Amino acid sequence: MHDELPPPAEAFVRYADALAAGKVDCPLPGGGNTAARFDTLAGLAREDLCTARLAEGHVDAVAILAELEGEPVRPGEYWGVWAAEPPGSGLTATRTADGWVLDGVKQYCSGAHTCTHALVTALADDGRRLFAVRTGIPGDARPADGPGCRPVPGTWQAVGMAGSDSPDVRFTAVPAIPVGGVEAYLRRPGFHHGGVGVAACWYGGARAVAHVLFERAGRRADPFTDAHAGVVDLRLHTAGAALARAAEEIDADPLDKAGTAGLRALRVRALLAEVCAEVLDRVGRATGAGPLCHDERHARAAADLAVYVRQHHAERDLAALGALVCRGDGADR
């Protein structure tokens, strides 16, 4: 089923298999070892951001199913979370005599050609719901116009994060199992905990990009290179400390009884987005075009990070943060 996978997908499958076999661990958020979860995600991202993106979706699905009392992930299953809601048409969910079915097009489905299962959001008559589906995509030989999930050709033209394999997927009468109630996906505390997990991936990606700068500064003394290295180290140290603090707070209040999970996620993600932008800028200024042109791993890491960090919605998320701090509950200004 998974013959001749591209490297990020192959690494993802190996990781998911190791996780299922108990050879590696990625603790659930809020279970007392969230720092280890974030370290795991950052470590995967430092090696390859596309692999980390696929693995993050899988472990997020594991956490969501545990939180919303869905069926657990089984060995040999590779899950994605396809919950992007950009403007335009999306998925609709219809309740039939035989159960729920999904129809429409879902955008940004990471791991579309690898994931055997996915958690997807869709609009039902009573509101937006989360559903578990079996994609049937890997090794699928069914007619293109028949029922099922089909990646839409030509809808993923990315250079950065190309290996995340995130095209649109067309759903046609796909059987689906509801997970939680209406809006349960967004209302659960783990939604915000998962958002911090994505920021941990950005952190790992920033550390990967910074490697060429630290390596150059280590080879020879230069005051300008040293200055850039000093600022980058400071930013990365701050980002790491913020993630560690967030992990402690999540473990102390996993059910978000204090109502601060959303505020924490907005702050951490905004901080990490700024750190990533500065790391990309300073590394480029300090090292020039050379690594981008002659070091394939660095060039790929820089391109991947520039795309992945755009999951932070810039001023829209900053506006949400400002409104929550100034007019929302739980502000500590």
Buried (B, 14 or more C-beta within 10 A) or exposed (E): EBEEBBEBBBBBBBBBBEBBEEEEEBBBBBBEBBBBBBBBBBBBBBEBBBBBBBBBBBBBBBBBBBBBEBEEBEEEBBBBBBBBBEEEEBBBBBEEEEEBBBBBBBBBBBBBBBBBBBBBBBBBEEEBBBBBBBBBBBEBEEEEEEBBBBBBEEBBEBEBBBBBBBBBBBBBEBBBBBBBEEBBBEEBBBBBBBBBBBBBBBBBBBBBBBBBBBBBBEEEEEEEBEEBBEBBBEBBEBBBEBBBEBBEBBBEBBEBEEEBBBBBBBBBBBBBBBBBBBBBEBBBEBBEEEBBEEBEEBBBBBBBBBBBBEBBEEEEBBEBBEEBBEEBEBEEE
